[in-house]
């Protein structure tokens, strides 16, 4: 795992091929149809668990200065989308942050 670095105006977003290659290195994330973002979804144990995870992600995002789009619906359905907004696509930073998010504990509830 590396550290996120600012993307300059000359930074090109990953090609779909490169994004797919990097996606093979992390589990639980899917590539968007336009190959400009990756997404993970979690059905958390309850609302409190979802909010705690959001707060942990926020701490990492602030430290890395790379911020995901986070959506909480139905009180415990959490989705996280990563993209490098400055370049309108994916960069190494998205995969670094995805790896850091993967390392966080995620108390989920298994429905019958």
DAWODA-V622739 format. One record per run of one state. SS is the DSSP state (A for helix, B for strand, O for the rest). FROM is the first residue (numbers start at 1). LEN is the number of residues. If there is no record, write none. Layout:
ss=SS from=FROM len=LEN
ss=SS from=FROM len=LEN
//
This chain:
ss=O from=1 len=15
ss=A from=16 len=8
ss=O from=24 len=6
ss=B from=30 len=2
ss=O from=32 len=6
ss=B from=38 len=7
ss=O from=45 len=2
ss=A from=47 len=18
ss=O from=65 len=4
ss=B from=69 len=5
ss=O from=74 len=3
ss=B from=77 len=6
ss=O from=83 len=1
ss=B from=84 len=1
ss=A from=85 len=3
ss=O from=88 len=1
ss=B from=89 len=1
ss=O from=90 len=2
ss=A from=92 len=11
ss=O from=103 len=5
ss=B from=108 len=1
ss=O from=109 len=4
//
